[in-house]
Amino acid sequence: MKRVFFLILFLSAAMLFRISPAAAQMPFPSFADLAERLIPSVINISTLHSPENEEENDTDFQSGTPGIDRFFNQKGNNQVSLGSGFVLSEDGYIITNNHVIDQAEEISVILSDNTKIEAELIGRDMKTDIALIKINTDKKLIPVVFGDSDKIRVGDWVLAIGNPFGLGGSVTAGIVSAKSRDIESGPYDNFIQTDASINQGSSGGPMFNMNGEVIGINSAIFSTTGASMGIGFAIPVNLAKWVVSQLKNTGEVKRGWLGIKIQPNTPEIASSLGLSSEAGALVSGLSENSPAQKSGIKAGDIILDFDGHKIDNTKNLSRLAAETPIGKKVSVTLWRDKKELKIPVLIEQMPEDVPESKKTEAKQPAVEGNEVLIEGFGITVTEMSPETIDKYSLNPEIKGIVITGVRSGSDAEQKGLKKGNVIVKIDKKDVFGINNVLQFVDEAKRENNRPVLLLIQDNETVHFAAIKPDGDSK
């Protein structure tokens, strides 16, 4: 009996201390050699602000999303701010975040050997939060090497080097937690998320892969305290490359302009349009006299391909259009009327003030009517009238049918429909009155209860929503 007991004990211990071959190779890697090589390329930045600018300046570093903070460490009477950057070239060009140097009266750079040098601002881009500064020095500068941020994978090791809380030359390690994060800080959000510890003062510092290549610029954190909580965000270097080249060559960023409003495709929207997949981006509106409008693109089209690039999300399309040379004619592949269509579009320069999207207008005035329940879709509607315009504070120029009720738990409620929304189109067809609505909905029911595609307008905002029938006939 004792032999059996000791045999079980031995086998249990063997299983407990068994280490897999993969874990035995590199369970806890050392980054010492890599860090030693990279630290000289990272610099500390301090900026001087006049006190009267600080109250306005504080709001510039917030993304507008709860819990998302830009890193910006301030000392004294809100006059000295700290950040990070990294050397782009031997002749003194340095990359950092725009919010690090925004409204600064003086910009100072401290090299890894503690040499302090005044820097000049070359250019900055608020839309991507990237800035380019330059120093003149006889010191030997060691530029970074750019990697390919598109090739990183969730789970890859990364190093972040920066100037947290003014300590300088601090190295932290972590992994890529997620890719393509949209934190609603700008039109080109495509952040790399990491759990590498990043704090105030690290903003503008580089994120390296294990080859010592820069794959991101540390820019924001999710925090309820202002300190690192293991969720940091970096601008992908593939986005930064184009912006930096523009800043270096001209001191500003000139973007290509397509002139559309887009939203993600969904399975319901794809189904309602006869598309077998949810690829592409849905056009929900067009700016007046924009390249897209001139070329014949319409609201309700799905853009599948732009200039030879497959479109898999809205941010991808926005970036591709912005980086297209002004004056270039590109081919755009659309999904319209259940078939693909290629349209040439001449790209123009993005104006500073983008015109409003074209409003969809009905071809005849709506007439008054009573509230009607759209059976199976959980919404009640009524005709446009002076009473409904006043009740829901609607723009009198909007033409369509007003939603007066949304049933709790319905797909319409889940898709964000609410009282006061105006249905402008159904399945890309103009809505003239309640009879149109009932007719179009009935057509969808006869076609295997497919979703209906609604174009919804709420005063200034326009979006599509594919609503599934839920069987409610009460």
N, C-alpha and C positions, 0 to 999 in steps of 0.2 A: 504493500500500500504506500509506503514511504517512497519507493522508487517511482511509482506513478505520480505522486505529488510533486517530486523534484523535477520529473520530466516535463510536467505541465508548466511549472514555474520557469524552467529553462526556455521552453518554447515561447512563452509569453514575453519574457525579457528580450528574446531575439527579435520578435515581431515589433516590440516597442522601440528598439534602438536601430531598426533597419532604416537606412537612408536610401532614397531612390537615386539612381545614377545622375539624373538631371539636377537634383537638389545638391548632390555632393560636389558637382562641378563648380557652381557659383551661387551658394545660398545667400551670401552677404558680400557683394563685390566691393572692392576698394576703388574709390574714385580719385585717389591722391595724385597719381601721375597725370591724369586728365585735367584735374583742377589746377595743378601747378602750371600746366601748359596754357590754360585758357585765361586765368586771372589777369595777366598783363593786358589783355584785349578789352577788359571791362573797366569803365571809368565811373567816377562819382560826379554828380552834378549838384551844384547849389545855385539858386537863383534869388535875386533880391527884388522884392516887390514894395511899392510904396503903400503905406497903410490905407490910404483912401481907396485903393483898388481892391482891397482884400474882400470886402463884403460881397461885391459883385463876383469876384474871382472864385469864391468858394463854391458857387453853384455850377461852375464849369467842369468840376471833376466828378460829378455824379452822373451815373448812366441813366437815371430815371427808373431803374428797376429796383424794387425793395430788396435790400440786402446786398446789392452790388455796389462796391465802392472803388473809385479810382484811388491809387496810392498817392498820397501827397502829404508829406510830413512837414510841419511848420514849427518854427522856434521863435522865441522872443515875442515881439509885438507883431506877429504875423508878417514878418519881413523876410525871413530866410527859409527857403523851401528846399528840400532835398529829394534827389532822384538818382537814376542810374542811366547809363548809356553804354555803347560799345563802338569800337573803332571800325569804321568801314574801309578806310584806305590809309596808306602811309602818309599821304599829304594832308591829313588832319580832319577828314570828314567823320562825323560821329552821328549815330542814330539814337534817338530817344523817343519818348512819347510827347505829343503835343501838349498834354495837360501839365507836363513837368515844367515847360518853359513858357506857357501861355501868360501873356501880360507881364513877363519879366522885364525889369529895367536893366539888370545885369545878369549874365550867365557865366558861371565859373566852372571849370573842369579840373578835377583832381585825378592825376594819373596813378597807376598802381605803385609808383615810387614816391607818392605824396607830393609831386610837383603840381602846383596850382597855376592854371593858365586861363585867361579870359577867352571866351568863345563868342562868335557872332552867329546870329540866326540866318541860315540860308533860305529855309522855307518850311512851311508846315501845312498839314492837311487835317482839318478838323473831322472830316468824315471817317477817317480811319485812325485818328489819334496818333499820327506819326509826324515827327519833326526831324529836320536835318540841321545840325550845327557844324561849325568848323573852328579849328584852332590852328595857330601858326606856331611851330616849335621846331627846335633842332633835335629834340628827343626822338629816339627811334620808336616809332609806333608799330604795333603788331596788329594788323587787321584780322578780323574774323573770316572764317570761310562759311559761305552760305550752303545749307543743305536743301533738301527737297521736302517741304512740309506735307506734300500730298502722299509721301511714302510712309509716313509714320503710322504706327498701329497702336490701338488701345492696348496698354500693358507694357509698351516700350519704356525703358529707363530714360530719364531726362535729368539734366543738371540745370539749376537756376543760379545765376551769380548776380549779385547786386549790392546795394547800399542801404540795407534795412536800418531804419532809425539812425542813420548817419554812421553806422559802424564800419561800412566799407568792406569790399572784398569778401563778402560772405557767400559761402557755397552751400546749397541745399540740394537734396536729391529726392526724386519721386518717380512716378510713372505717368504716362499719358492716361488720364482717367476717361476722357471722351473727346470726340472730334466734332467739328462743325456746330459748336454751341452758338445759339443766338440769345444774347442777353439784353437785346433791345437798346444797345448803346449807339447804334448807327446803322446806316443802310447796307453796310457790307459786313455785318457781323458773321464771323465764321471761326470762332475762337477754338483754340486748343485748351482743354481743361486738364489740370494737373493737380496732384496732391503734394507736390514739392512745396515746402514751406516758403511762402512769399509774404512779405509785410510792407508796411509803409516805407517809402524810400527805395523800394526795389523796382518801382515803375520805370519802364524804359530799358531795363536790363535784359540780357539775352537768355534764352532757353536753348540749351545744347543737347544734341543727341550723343550717343556713345562713341561716335566718330569724331566728336569735337566740332561738329558743324552747327551753326545757328539754325534752328527750325522755328523759332518764335520770339516775339518781343513781349515780355511780361507787362500786363497792362491793367488788370482788374482782379479783385477778389470778391468772393461771396462771404460776407461777414455780418454778424449782428453786434460785434463789439469794436470793429475797426482793425482787429488783429487777424492773423491767419487762422482759418478754421479748416484747412486742408482742401479748399476749393479755390484754385487760382485759374486765371485765364490769360492766354497769350495770343497775340496776333500772329497768324501763320506767316512765315517768312515769304512764301510764294505771293501773298498779297502785298507784302511790304516792298518786295523787289521793284515792282513796277512803280509804286508811289515814290520810292526813294530816287529812282532814276529820273522821274519827272521833276522832283524837287532839285536834284543836282543840276539838271540841264537848264531849267527855266525858273526855278524858285517857286513854282506853283504847280498845281495838278489840273490838267485839262482832260476832262472825261468825255467819252463818247456817249451819245444820248439816243435812246430808242423811243422814249416818250410813252411808256405804258405803265399802268398799275397792274400788278400781278398778285396772285395768291396761290398757295399750294393746291395741286390736284389731289383728289381723294377718291377712294373706291366708288363712293356714291356718285360723285360728279362724273367720273370716267364712265360708269355704267349708264348714266343718263344721256351721255353723248355718244354711246356706242363704241367706246374705246376699251380695249381688252386689258389695259394696264393703267396704273395711276402715274405713269411717267409724265414729265413735262410740267410746265407752269401755265396756269389759267389766266388769261387776260381779263381783268375785271373793269378796266377803263383805259381811255387814251387821252393824252394831253392834246389840246387844240393845236393844229398845224405842226404836230410832231412828225418825225420820220415814219413812225409806225402808222399814223393816220393817213399820211400821204401815200403810203405803199398799199393801203387797203386792208391792213390788219383790223379785226373787229373784236369788240367785247364778246367773250364767250369762246374765242379761239383758244386752243391749247398749243403752246409753243413746244415742239418736241426736239428741235435741233436749231442751233444758232451758229452760223458760220462754220459748220462741220463739227460742232461740239454737241454731244447729246446733253439734254437738259434734264437733270434729276432733282433740282430744287430751285427755289426762287432766288436765293442768294447767289447761286452759281450763275444764273442768267444775268443778274444785276452786275456782277463782277465782269463777266465776259463783255457785256455791252459797254461798260465804263472803260475797259482797257482796249477797245477797238479803236484803231486810228480814225480820227475825224476825216470825213470825206470818203471813207471806204464803203464800197457797196458789198453787202453781205447777203447770203442766202438764208432765209428763215423757213423752216419746215413747220407747218401748222397742221392741226387736226380740226377740220371743219366739215360739217354735214356728213359725218361718218367716213371721211376719207382724208388722205394726206394731200397737202397743197404747199407748193414751194413759192415763196414770194421774195423778190429782191428788195432790200431796204438800204437806202443811202444814209449812213450814220452822220449825224450832226454833232456839234459841240454842245454839251449840256449847259443850259443857261443857269445863271445864278438863282433866278427865281423861276422854278419850273411851273409852266401854266397848269391851271386846274384841268382835271380829267373832263372829257366831254360828257355832258349830261345826256342821258337817253330820253328822247322826247316822243310822246305818243303822236300819232298822226291825226287824231281827232279828240275833241274835249270829252272828258268823262262826264257821266250823268249821275245824279244823286240816286241812292238806293238804300235799302235796309241792310242790316248786318246779316251775313250768310255764313253758316258753318261749312267749311270744306271738309266733307266727310272723309275719314281715313287719314287725315293729316293734322288734325288737332288744332286748327286755327280758324278764327272767324275774321271776316273781312267786310269792308264797306267801301262805297264809292268815295272819291275825293269830293269834298264840299267845303264851303267856308267854315262850317262848324268843326269838321275834322281837322282842317288846317289850323284853326285857332286852338282846339283842344290839345293837339300834339305838337304845337309850335313848329309846324312844317313849313318848308320853303314853298310858296305858292307856285313856283316854276316847276316843281316836281310833278310828273304825270304818272298815274298808276292807281293801284288799289291799296287801301290802307288796312293794315292788320290791327284789329281791335281786341283780339284775345288769343292767347297761346295756352293750350292745355298742358297742365303740369305733367311732366314725365314723358311728353311726346318727343319725337325726333326733332320737331321744329324747335322746341325749347332747348334741346341739347345742342342744336346748331346755332343758338344765339338769337333766334328770332324773338321779337318782343313787340309790345303794343307801340303803335306809332311808326313802325317800319312801313315802307312803301314797296309793294311788289311792282317792279317796272317791267320785267319780262318773265315769261315762263317758257322754259325750253328754247330760249333765245328768240321768242316771238313776242311782239309788243302786246301789252295788256291794255285794252280799251275800256273794259268794264267787267263786272262780275260774271257775266255770261261767258266771256273769254276764259276766265279762270276756271269755271266749271267745265268748259269744253276741253281745255288743255289737260286738266286733271283726269277727266274721264278717258282721254286718249292714253294717258300713262297707265291707268288701271287696266285698260283692255290689253296693253302690251306687258302682260305678266306682272302687273303691279310694280313697274319700274319706278325708280326715284324721279321726281320732277326737279328741274334745275331752275331755281329762282334767282333773279337779279334783284337784290335788295338795296334800297337807297334810304339812308337816314340823314336827311339834310345834306351834309358835305361828304359823307362816306358812302362808298359803293362796294358791294362784294357779292359773290355768288354763294349759294347754299343749295346743296342737293338734299332734298327732304324725302325720306323713305315713308311709304304708307305704313300705318301701324294697325290697320284693321278696325280703327274706331269708327263706328257708324252712328253713334248716338247724336 
